[in-house]
């Protein structure tokens, strides 16, 4: 049975834009700026920020702010959910 934390991760990542962000951050395996992610998507910056905040709220990505820049990194193994396919 999937626990509640797994369910939240899966529901959050099920959006195609969020899944793209996760896949992109995992593929590049380094920090990326929000602007870099915005350039890869066909969405406006406020929409991308909304999706980033959703992913960060369940622990799938980490955000680090330096001045006005926000840096992102995939953080898939940190949420403590060993059953979820996103964390293995």
C-alpha positions in Angstrom: 0.0 0.0 0.0 1.3 3.5 -0.9 1.6 5.7 2.1 0.3 9.3 2.2 3.7 10.9 1.5 4.2 8.8 -1.6 0.7 9.7 -2.8 1.5 13.4 -2.4 4.7 13.0 -4.4 3.0 11.1 -7.2 0.1 13.5 -7.4 2.5 16.5 -7.5 4.8 14.9 -10.1 1.8 13.8 -12.3 1.5 17.2 -14.0 3.4 17.2 -17.3 5.2 20.5 -16.6 6.3 19.4 -13.2 7.5 16.0 -14.6 9.4 17.9 -17.3 11.1 20.1 -14.6 12.0 17.0 -12.6 13.4 15.1 -15.6 15.3 18.2 -16.7 16.9 18.8 -13.3 17.7 15.1 -12.9 19.3 14.9 -16.5 21.6 17.9 -16.0 22.6 16.7 -12.5 23.6 20.2 -11.4 21.9 23.3 -10.1 19.8 25.3 -12.6 18.3 28.7 -12.3 14.6 29.3 -12.6 15.3 31.4 -15.7 17.0 28.4 -17.3 14.0 26.2 -16.6 11.6 28.9 -18.0 13.6 28.9 -21.3 13.2 25.2 -21.6 9.4 25.3 -21.1 6.8 27.2 -23.1 5.3 28.6 -19.9 5.6 32.0 -18.3 7.9 32.6 -15.3 5.1 32.9 -12.7 3.6 29.5 -13.9 7.0 27.8 -13.7 7.6 29.3 -10.2 4.2 27.9 -9.1 5.2 24.4 -10.3 8.6 24.7 -8.7 7.0 25.6 -5.4 4.7 22.6 -5.6 7.7 20.2 -6.3 9.7 21.8 -3.4 6.8 21.5 -1.0 6.9 17.7 -1.3 10.7 17.5 -1.3 11.3 16.5 -4.9 13.5 19.5 -5.5 15.7 21.8 -3.4 15.6 25.6 -3.9 18.5 27.9 -2.9 18.2 31.7 -3.2 21.2 33.9 -3.8 20.2 37.6 -4.2 17.4 37.6 -6.8 18.5 34.3 -8.4 16.8 31.0 -7.3 18.8 27.8 -8.0 17.1 24.4 -8.2 18.4 20.9 -7.9 16.6 17.5 -8.1 16.4 16.1 -4.6 14.6 12.9 -5.2 16.0 10.7 -2.4 15.6 13.0 0.5 11.9 12.8 1.4 12.3 9.6 3.4 9.8 7.7 1.3 11.5 4.4 0.3 8.4 2.9 -1.4 7.8 5.7 -3.9 9.1 5.1 -7.4 10.3 8.7 -7.6 12.7 8.1 -4.7 14.3 4.9 -5.9 
